[in-house]
Amino acid sequence: MSILNSPQKPRRTARSVALAATVLASTLVLAACSSVAPASVTKTAGPDTGKEIDAITVALPGSLSNLYPGQEAGILNYYLASAVQEGLVSVDASGKVQPALAESWVQPDPASYVFTLRADARFQDGTPVTVDDVIYSIRQAQDATVSPSISYAFAGVTGLEKTATNQLTITLAAPDAAFLRNLSTAGALFVSSKAFLEAHAGTVGTKGGLILGTGPYKVASFSPDTGVELERVDTWWGGTPKIKTIHVSFIPDEDTRLLAAKSGTTDLSFNVPLAQSGQWEGLDTQRVQYVNDLSYVGLNFDTTLAPFDDVHVRRAISESIDRDTIVSTLLKGHGRVATAIPTPESLGESYNVADATALLAALPQNTFDLDAAKAELAKSAHPDGFTAEILYPNTGPQLGNAAQSLAENLKKIGITLTVTEVPIEQWLASIGDGVHGLGFTWYFSTTGDPGEVTNYLLGAGNSSHYSNPAIVDLLAQAQAATDASKRIDLLLQANTLQSADVVDAPLWWGQSATSFATDLGITDYSSFAFTSPWPSLLYSAGEVK
């Protein structure tokens, strides 16, 4: 999951959940087989003038305490790290795996990969990338102490071997359908040099240690309370971006971000609040773009804490959620009612969006029905109701609005729900803490893998402290499945079982809104753009003719 400074991307510990603000340039045409839906735009970007840009200012809707996603796995951490670091592979605009530091790879058998590193890869300090650097980076990522947010992704790695000067062989204990995607910065691999990691042991990602990578920008400075300065380098194998300097400002307050955009002091703003979208669209100097962002929002229950250990209580709450009103009114239509944990786009290996949407809608549902909710509560050990609290992060006002809507409905069946806004860090710390029995799941699937969110919510170490042997078996089969359709079928079976137990009640699949200055364009933009070297996609835009 991701954390949220803006929302975030959850991972296998009680740490983070997330937001992936994304947009698509109006000129982008995705391949017909792509499952990624095009974005909508309020204004058209002008053509690329070819001019260099001295500097831009980027507004992030929250602060970061660490730049290394292994320590802090928020979606904003991913965005910044992806401008600086790379993995062995990357995920392109249509969600397909492409070369990055590895120019090619082969899979001799289902549980092993052989990667050939590109010869022109350099770190930002000018040193060449070696197989030893990659191995050391993976070892760091495997270490749950050094990289608690991403170590799960490498738990199955049993062998890392330099098999030629520029060749690395990775062996797994068992086939893992998601493993290749996890070797990207959209997943869990952020390659740095062995020398840098050894010299900055214990401080990587901090103000004192920073991060070093192979991407088009280096971190010049970092202040956890203020922002980050990125400077263009000439060592990136992918070429030279148009922007020399990027000032990243942490601006948690949504009104302050709006005023900054209005005054022209920011050029790119992540996570435009959907409740304010009309005001942002009305700015003459800004262009707002929306896209289905692979995010999932649900109500998460700790199945070991009363009263949420009672399935009838969980069903009563799930049947008290007016999802249609939340999407149409509170989200201003920028989202879709979620009928399951996976998004339709994540099933793109086997289904187009329309067919995937229909398939997910056919799964068992807990629909809005207050009479049914009252009847479920009557069957529970708490027929007269109870009092509970739900926290939401200050970076996700839409979550707070949804919680208030739910609280009004729950009051009608005898449950009093207190809705409390807290800083993002406090909210993240509350996920699966064994104290808060009801909370939000806010997960941005950066890889687009069909099993990413389901595994996070139902797999080992999930925040619900839930274990169902049948689901465990289905997830294990899905992980090892080499046929995409069979894998999806197994994941949907797991979702069907979780629907009966109401471990996580789906609310909506989200859209993200990003605002650009009208003279700033972007190419090849999609839900995956900000988990690749995204500054290289930006350009100086001329007037629209």
BADRENFI-70186 format. One record per residue (C-alpha): residue number from 1; residue in three letters; x, y, z. Coordinates in pm, whole numbers, m for minus. Layout:
! BADRENFI-70186
REC    nr   rest        u        v        w
REC   NUM    ala        X        Y        Z
...
***
This chain:
! BADRENFI-70186
REC    nr   rest        u        v        w
REC     1    met        0        0        0
REC     2    ser      115      342      m25
REC     3    ile      119      582      248
REC     4    leu      m34      895      206
REC     5    asn       98     1218      202
REC     6    ser     m137     1217      m53
REC     7    pro     m282      881      m38
REC     8    gln      m52      594      m46
REC     9    lys       24      250     m133
REC    10    pro      m13      m16      135
REC    11    arg      232     m292      190
REC    12    arg      259     m600      408
REC    13    thr      295     m422      737
REC    14    ala       70     m181      922
REC    15    arg      230      114      767
REC    16    ser       85      265      460
REC    17    val     m193      315      209
REC    18    ala     m210      550      m72
REC    19    leu     m276      781     m344
REC    20    ala     m163      781     m695
REC    21    ala     m257     1102     m861
REC    22    thr     m248     1047    m1235
REC    23    val     m342     1196    m1565
REC    24    leu     m313     1134    m1934
REC    25    ala     m205     1377    m2203
REC    26    ser     m481     1442    m2449
REC    27    thr     m262     1323    m2734
REC    28    leu     m194      985    m2579
REC    29    val     m344      693    m2765
REC    30    leu     m316      363    m2581
REC    31    ala     m285       35    m2761
REC    32    ala     m617     m128    m2839
REC    33    cys     m532     m423    m2614
REC    34    ser     m455     m203    m2316
REC    35    ser     m678     m232    m2011
REC    36    val     m591      118    m1892
REC    37    ala     m874      365    m1946
REC    38    pro     m779      701    m2099
REC    39    ala     m789     1006    m1877
REC    40    ser    m1029     1296    m1911
REC    41    val     m894     1649    m1938
REC    42    thr    m1036     1994    m1885
REC    43    lys     m806     2167    m2132
REC    44    thr     m580     2044    m2409
REC    45    ala     m205     2068    m2370
REC    46    gly      m22     2257    m2641
REC    47    pro      254     2109    m2859
REC    48    asp      608     2055    m2737
REC    49    thr      810     2373    m2807
REC    50    gly     1137     2186    m2756
REC    51    lys     1253     2453    m2509
REC    52    glu     1436     2375    m2189
REC    53    ile     1268     2471    m1862
REC    54    asp     1486     2620    m1589
REC    55    ala     1265     2508    m1300
REC    56    ile      918     2396    m1200
REC    57    thr      750     2372     m860
REC    58    val      557     2057     m772
REC    59    ala      303     2056     m488
REC    60    leu      261     1737     m287
REC    61    pro      m41     1706      m52
REC    62    gly      163     1589      246
REC    63    ser      511     1558      389
REC    64    leu      760     1273      380
REC    65    ser      985     1159      660
REC    66    asn     1197      930      439
REC    67    leu     1269      919       66
REC    68    tyr     1334      545       51
REC    69    pro     1013      346      m11
REC    70    gly     1165       52      171
REC    71    gln     1131      253      490
REC    72    glu      820      455      403
REC    73    ala      604      301      132
REC    74    gly      376      591       52
REC    75    ile      270      659     m301
REC    76    leu      440      997     m281
REC    77    asn      760      826     m167
REC    78    tyr      724      610     m479
REC    79    tyr      676      915     m701
REC    80    leu      988     1089     m575
REC    81    ala     1203      776     m571
REC    82    ser     1097      695     m928
REC    83    ala     1242     1025    m1048
REC    84    val     1577      930     m897
REC    85    gln     1605      551     m895
REC    86    glu     1528      257    m1125
REC    87    gly     1469     m115    m1102
REC    88    leu     1575     m393    m1334
REC    89    val     1250     m344    m1525
REC    90    ser      987      m73    m1561
REC    91    val      611      m59    m1621
REC    92    asp      507      143    m1926
REC    93    ala      201      362    m1985
REC    94    ser      m16       64    m2078
REC    95    gly       95     m141    m1776
REC    96    lys      334     m369    m1964
REC    97    val      675     m468    m1825
REC    98    gln      967     m312    m2015
REC    99    pro     1348     m301    m1981
REC   100    ala     1510      m56    m1739
REC   101    leu     1853     m129    m1590
REC   102    ala     1823     m474    m1745
REC   103    glu     1823     m442    m2122
REC   104    ser     1686     m796    m2154
REC   105    trp     1600    m1108    m1960
REC   106    val     1505    m1470    m2011
REC   107    gln     1324    m1718    m1790
REC   108    pro     1489    m2062    m1817
REC   109    asp     1219    m2211    m1596
REC   110    pro      916    m2077    m1402
REC   111    ala     1124    m2010    m1087
REC   112    ser     1434    m1841    m1230
REC   113    tyr     1526    m1528    m1427
REC   114    val     1847    m1429    m1603
REC   115    phe     1895    m1052    m1650
REC   116    thr     2150     m878    m1871
REC   117    leu     2237     m528    m1747
REC   118    arg     2269     m246    m1996
REC   119    ala     2631     m138    m2044
REC   120    asp     2557      237    m2034
REC   121    ala     2385      246    m1694
REC   122    arg     2549      491    m1451
REC   123    phe     2472      612    m1104
REC   124    gln     2436      985    m1050
REC   125    asp     2788     1000     m907
REC   126    gly     2919      874    m1242
REC   127    thr     3006      519    m1136
REC   128    pro     2887      231    m1357
REC   129    val     2610       m2    m1243
REC   130    thr     2740     m351    m1170
REC   131    val     2577     m682    m1094
REC   132    asp     2721     m653     m742
REC   133    asp     2532     m325     m694
REC   134    val     2204     m487     m798
REC   135    ile     2261     m788     m574
REC   136    tyr     2342     m564     m278
REC   137    ser     2030     m355     m345
REC   138    ile     1813     m667     m350
REC   139    arg     1974     m793      m30
REC   140    gln     1889     m460      132
REC   141    ala     1532     m487        6
REC   142    gln     1509     m840      150
REC   143    asp     1612     m721      496
REC   144    ala     1293     m660      697
REC   145    thr     1482     m426      932
REC   146    val     1632     m211      658
REC   147    ser     1332     m232      422
REC   148    pro     1021     m323      626
REC   149    ser      784     m190      362
REC   150    ile      908     m397       68
REC   151    ser     1089     m700      209
REC   152    tyr      783     m919      151
REC   153    ala      837     m893     m226
REC   154    phe     1171    m1075     m202
REC   155    ala     1082    m1338       57
REC   156    gly     1081    m1609     m210
REC   157    val     1428    m1529     m347
REC   158    thr     1666    m1817     m276
REC   159    gly     1950    m1732     m511
REC   160    leu     2127    m1419     m640
REC   161    glu     2424    m1503     m858
REC   162    lys     2654    m1312    m1089
REC   163    thr     2669    m1551    m1384
REC   164    ala     2860    m1320    m1624
REC   165    thr     3011     m971    m1619
REC   166    asn     2674     m804    m1686
REC   167    gln     2449    m1096    m1601
REC   168    leu     2245    m1168    m1288
REC   169    thr     2051    m1488    m1220
REC   170    ile     1771    m1477     m965
REC   171    thr     1624    m1801     m835
REC   172    leu     1295    m1832     m649
REC   173    ala     1177    m2100     m410
REC   174    ala      863    m2132     m621
REC   175    pro      709    m1961     m925
REC   176    asp      571    m1616     m847
REC   177    ala      350    m1452    m1110
REC   178    ala      398    m1105     m957
REC   179    phe      776    m1122     m912
REC   180    leu      889     m962    m1238
REC   181    arg      673     m653    m1182
REC   182    asn      815     m620     m832
REC   183    leu     1159     m567     m985
REC   184    ser     1046     m219    m1100
REC   185    thr     1014      105     m904
REC   186    ala      639       55     m941
REC   187    gly      696     m256     m732
REC   188    ala      975     m296     m480
REC   189    leu     1322     m252     m632
REC   190    phe     1516       74     m607
REC   191    val     1873        8     m720
REC   192    ser     2153      202     m557
REC   193    ser     2528      151     m544
REC   194    lys     2680      m85     m292
REC   195    ala     2932      181     m193
REC   196    phe     2657      436     m124
REC   197    leu     2443      193       75
REC   198    glu     2738       85      287
REC   199    ala     2851      443      349
REC   200    his     2501      554      450
REC   201    ala     2388      247      642
REC   202    gly     2105      347      873
REC   203    thr     2053      688      711
REC   204    val     1943      604      356
REC   205    gly     1641      814      267
REC   206    thr     1687     1059      553
REC   207    lys     1785     1425      536
REC   208    gly     2142     1326      609
REC   209    gly     2164     1021      385
REC   210    leu     1933     1099       89
REC   211    ile     1912      845     m195
REC   212    leu     2133      767     m495
REC   213    gly     2012      609     m813
REC   214    thr     2045      589    m1190
REC   215    gly     1748      806    m1288
REC   216    pro     1741     1144    m1464
REC   217    tyr     1741     1348    m1141
REC   218    lys     1943     1346     m821
REC   219    val     1829     1465     m479
REC   220    ala     2010     1789     m399
REC   221    ser     1841     1844      m62
REC   222    phe     1556     1715      151
REC   223    ser     1368     1872      442
REC   224    pro     1100     1645      594
REC   225    asp      888     1950      685
REC   226    thr      938     2151      369
REC   227    gly     1021     1960       53
REC   228    val     1280     1819     m184
REC   229    glu     1508     1971     m445
REC   230    leu     1578     1761     m755
REC   231    glu     1853     1847    m1003
REC   232    arg     1893     1710    m1356
REC   233    val     2196     1490    m1422
REC   234    asp     2372     1394    m1745
REC   235    thr     2434     1030    m1648
REC   236    trp     2094      878    m1731
REC   237    trp     2100      621    m2008
REC   238    gly     1751      736    m2116
REC   239    gly     1862     1083    m2228
REC   240    thr     1841     1438    m2096
REC   241    pro     1503     1571    m1969
REC   242    lys     1391     1925    m2053
REC   243    ile     1362     2050    m1692
REC   244    lys     1679     2150    m1508
REC   245    thr     1549     2182    m1151
REC   246    ile     1237     2057     m974
REC   247    his     1129     2217     m647
REC   248    val      898     1979     m460
REC   249    ser      695     2154     m190
REC   250    phe      501     1974       83
REC   251    ile      163     2154      108
REC   252    pro      m82     1944      315
REC   253    asp     m358     2205      332
REC   254    glu     m585     2177       28
REC   255    asp     m687     2545       30
REC   256    thr     m323     2650       39
REC   257    arg     m248     2426     m259
REC   258    leu     m538     2581     m450
REC   259    leu     m417     2934     m376
REC   260    ala      m62     2841     m481
REC   261    ala     m190     2712     m814
REC   262    lys     m411     3017     m859
REC   263    ser     m119     3252     m797
REC   264    gly      102     3063    m1040
REC   265    thr      360     2958     m780
REC   266    thr      310     2586     m852
REC   267    asp      326     2415    m1190
REC   268    leu      219     2060    m1104
REC   269    ser      m14     1960     m818
REC   270    phe      m75     1601     m714
REC   271    asn     m397     1480     m554
REC   272    val     m635     1761     m639
REC   273    pro     m922     1715     m389
REC   274    leu    m1223     1592     m583
REC   275    ala    m1452     1811     m372
REC   276    gln    m1255     2112     m504
REC   277    ser    m1220     1990     m860
REC   278    gly    m1458     2251     m999
REC   279    gln    m1252     2533     m850
REC   280    trp     m931     2390     m993
REC   281    glu    m1092     2345    m1334
REC   282    gly    m1192     2711    m1324
REC   283    leu     m834     2837    m1297
REC   284    asp     m723     3001    m1621
REC   285    thr     m361     2897    m1574
REC   286    gln     m422     2530    m1487
REC   287    arg     m528     2213    m1664
REC   288    val     m684     1932    m1458
REC   289    gln     m660     1574    m1577
REC   290    tyr     m837     1269    m1434
REC   291    val     m766      900    m1471
REC   292    asn     m875      571    m1317
REC   293    asp     m578      526    m1089
REC   294    leu     m591      157     m993
REC   295    ser     m683      259     m639
REC   296    tyr     m917       69     m412
REC   297    val    m1103      208     m109
REC   298    gly    m1278      m20      135
REC   299    leu    m1379      m52      499
REC   300    asn    m1136     m277      680
REC   301    phe    m1230     m477      991
REC   302    asp     m999     m624     1252
REC   303    thr    m1159     m964     1285
REC   304    thr     m997    m1022     1628
REC   305    leu    m1143     m714     1801
REC   306    ala    m1498     m689     1938
REC   307    pro    m1751     m600     1812
REC   308    phe    m1590     m643     1466
REC   309    asp    m1505    m1005     1533
REC   310    asp    m1877    m1072     1474
REC   311    val    m1956    m1131     1107
REC   312    his    m2313    m1004     1157
REC   313    val    m2174     m670     1276
REC   314    arg    m1948     m652      973
REC   315    arg    m2237     m729      740
REC   316    ala    m2459     m473      911
REC   317    ile    m2198     m201      856
REC   318    ser    m2135     m305      497
REC   319    glu    m2509     m293      420
REC   320    ser    m2528       58      566
REC   321    ile    m2297      207      305
REC   322    asp    m2466      409       30
REC   323    arg    m2191      359     m227
REC   324    asp    m2384      509     m517
REC   325    thr    m2435      839     m334
REC   326    ile    m2073      850     m221
REC   327    val    m1949      815     m579
REC   328    ser    m2204     1040     m748
REC   329    thr    m2218     1316     m486
REC   330    leu    m1911     1310     m263
REC   331    leu    m1665     1210     m536
REC   332    lys    m1841     1422     m801
REC   333    gly    m1858     1114    m1023
REC   334    his    m1480     1075    m1026
REC   335    gly    m1479      709     m925
REC   336    arg    m1676      388     m960
REC   337    val    m1862      178     m705
REC   338    ala    m1629     m110     m617
REC   339    thr    m1786     m454     m641
REC   340    ala    m1468     m638     m538
REC   341    ile    m1112     m573     m425
REC   342    pro     m937     m593     m768
REC   343    thr    m1002     m311    m1011
REC   344    pro    m1129     m397    m1362
REC   345    glu     m805     m262    m1509
REC   346    ser     m598     m506    m1304
REC   347    leu     m758     m797    m1491
REC   348    gly     m629     m662    m1821
REC   349    glu     m413     m964    m1902
REC   350    ser     m732    m1158    m1981
REC   351    tyr    m1024     m913    m2001
REC   352    asn    m1105     m572    m2139
REC   353    val    m1240     m317    m1889
REC   354    ala    m1606     m374    m1979
REC   355    asp    m1587     m752    m1946
REC   356    ala    m1383     m729    m1626
REC   357    thr    m1635     m487    m1477
REC   358    ala    m1918     m730    m1549
REC   359    leu    m1720    m1022    m1408
REC   360    leu    m1649     m840    m1082
REC   361    ala    m2009     m720    m1051
REC   362    ala    m2124    m1084    m1063
REC   363    leu    m1942    m1162     m737
REC   364    pro    m2149    m1166     m412
REC   365    gln    m2235     m816     m290
REC   366    asn    m2340     m647       34
REC   367    thr    m2565     m377     m110
REC   368    phe    m2711      m71       63
REC   369    asp    m3016     m187      258
REC   370    leu    m3078      m43      606
REC   371    asp    m3355     m294      682
REC   372    ala    m3118     m581      604
REC   373    ala    m2846     m407      806
REC   374    lys    m3075     m378     1109
REC   375    ala    m3166     m747     1076
REC   376    glu    m2798     m846     1064
REC   377    leu    m2723     m639     1373
REC   378    ala    m3011     m812     1553
REC   379    lys    m2842    m1148     1485
REC   380    ser    m2516    m1029     1636
REC   381    ala    m2389    m1027     1993
REC   382    his    m2459     m652     1993
REC   383    pro    m2827     m623     1892
REC   384    asp    m2870     m289     2069
REC   385    gly    m2578     m131     1890
REC   386    phe    m2248        9     2012
REC   387    thr    m2013      306     1983
REC   388    ala    m1704      301     1762
REC   389    glu    m1451      534     1604
REC   390    ile    m1304      551     1256
REC   391    leu     m992      750     1170
REC   392    tyr     m917      903      833
REC   393    pro     m603     1082      711
REC   394    asn     m592     1458      664
REC   395    thr     m468     1390      311
REC   396    gly     m792     1213      220
REC   397    pro    m1091     1443      275
REC   398    gln    m1306     1219       55
REC   399    leu    m1257      941      309
REC   400    gly    m1381     1170      583
REC   401    asn    m1689     1263      381
REC   402    ala    m1764      897      315
REC   403    ala    m1723      818      685
REC   404    gln    m1968     1095      779
REC   405    ser    m2221      954      532
REC   406    leu    m2177      609      684
REC   407    ala    m2212      748     1037
REC   408    glu    m2549      902      949
REC   409    asn    m2677      569      820
REC   410    leu    m2538      368     1111
REC   411    lys    m2717      599     1354
REC   412    lys    m3044      474     1205
REC   413    ile    m2970      115     1306
REC   414    gly    m2835      196     1652
REC   415    ile    m2458      228     1595
REC   416    thr    m2280      550     1691
REC   417    leu    m1971      611     1479
REC   418    thr    m1730      890     1565
REC   419    val    m1532     1019     1267
REC   420    thr    m1187     1160     1348
REC   421    glu     m937     1329     1117
REC   422    val     m571     1263     1204
REC   423    pro     m233     1332     1041
REC   424    ile     m139     1082      776
REC   425    glu      139      935      990
REC   426    gln     m102      868     1278
REC   427    trp     m353      710     1045
REC   428    leu      m94      483      890
REC   429    ala       24      375     1233
REC   430    ser     m335      277     1323
REC   431    ile     m366       23     1040
REC   432    gly     m371     m324     1193
REC   433    asp     m251     m192     1529
REC   434    gly     m475     m425     1729
REC   435    val     m658     m126     1878
REC   436    his     m865       22     1597
REC   437    gly    m1116     m236     1479
REC   438    leu    m1268      m32     1196
REC   439    gly    m1070      164      942
REC   440    phe    m1020      249      579
REC   441    thr     m819       62      322
REC   442    trp     m684      315       73
REC   443    tyr     m456      125     m161
REC   444    phe     m295      234     m485
REC   445    ser     m179      m59     m694
REC   446    thr      135       80     m848
REC   447    thr      216     m238    m1040
REC   448    gly     m135     m308    m1174
REC   449    asp      m89     m675    m1086
REC   450    pro     m429     m848    m1042
REC   451    gly     m332    m1005     m711
REC   452    glu     m153     m711     m547
REC   453    val     m438     m569     m340
REC   454    thr     m607     m904     m270
REC   455    asn     m281    m1047     m139
REC   456    tyr     m224     m741       77
REC   457    leu     m571     m756      233
REC   458    leu     m613    m1132      262
REC   459    gly     m262    m1277      259
REC   460    ala      m12    m1340      537
REC   461    gly       28    m1051      781
REC   462    asn     m291     m874      668
REC   463    ser     m418     m585      879
REC   464    ser     m746     m767      956
REC   465    his     m557    m1044     1137
REC   466    tyr     m773    m1275      929
REC   467    ser     m689    m1627      824
REC   468    asn     m900    m1859      613
REC   469    pro     m721    m2179      502
REC   470    ala     m923    m2197      182
REC   471    ile     m823    m1841       88
REC   472    val     m460    m1908      179
REC   473    asp     m464    m2206      m56
REC   474    leu     m627    m2010     m338
REC   475    leu     m373    m1727     m307
REC   476    ala      m87    m1976     m310
REC   477    gln     m225    m2137     m627
REC   478    ala     m270    m1797     m787
REC   479    gln       86    m1694     m704
REC   480    ala      223    m2001     m878
REC   481    ala      m15    m1993    m1175
REC   482    thr      151    m1928    m1510
REC   483    asp     m178    m1891    m1701
REC   484    ala     m323    m1541    m1653
REC   485    ser     m687    m1645    m1685
REC   486    lys     m648    m1928    m1435
REC   487    arg     m473    m1693    m1193
REC   488    ile     m753    m1439    m1214
REC   489    asp    m1013    m1710    m1159
REC   490    leu     m835    m1822     m841
REC   491    leu     m816    m1464     m715
REC   492    leu    m1187    m1412     m778
REC   493    gln    m1264    m1730     m585
REC   494    ala    m1069    m1583     m292
REC   495    asn    m1269    m1261     m324
REC   496    thr    m1592    m1459     m319
REC   497    leu    m1494    m1625       11
REC   498    gln    m1392    m1292      164
REC   499    ser    m1727    m1143       63
REC   500    ala    m1905    m1396      285
REC   501    asp    m1683    m1308      580
REC   502    val    m1679     m933      503
REC   503    val    m1314     m888      589
REC   504    asp    m1291     m576      375
REC   505    ala    m1607     m407      246
REC   506    pro    m1546     m256     m101
REC   507    leu    m1646      110     m138
REC   508    trp    m1506      255     m459
REC   509    trp    m1237      232     m723
REC   510    gly    m1085      574     m751
REC   511    gln     m985      836     m997
REC   512    ser     m704     1079     m933
REC   513    ala     m688     1438    m1042
REC   514    thr     m363     1616    m1120
REC   515    ser     m332     1981    m1212
REC   516    phe      m73     2112    m1459
REC   517    ala       16     2467    m1552
REC   518    thr     m121     2526    m1900
REC   519    asp      233     2574    m2036
REC   520    leu      347     2237    m1897
REC   521    gly      274     1930    m2108
REC   522    ile      321     1560    m2049
REC   523    thr      357     1267    m2288
REC   524    asp      275      898    m2247
REC   525    tyr       72      967    m1938
REC   526    ser     m135      702    m1761
REC   527    ser     m195      547    m1422
REC   528    phe      165      424    m1425
REC   529    ala      340      747    m1526
REC   530    phe      451      863    m1182
REC   531    thr      617      531    m1097
REC   532    ser      854      569    m1389
REC   533    pro     1107      854    m1451
REC   534    trp      810     1091    m1487
REC   535    pro      998     1424    m1507
REC   536    ser     1136     1306    m1842
REC   537    leu      778     1306    m1974
REC   538    leu      725     1678    m1904
REC   539    tyr      776     1947    m2167
REC   540    ser      731     2317    m2238
REC   541    ala      391     2346    m2406
REC   542    gly      305     2607    m2665
REC   543    glu      m33     2765    m2724
REC   544    val     m320     2545    m2823
REC   545    lys     m423     2623    m3180
***
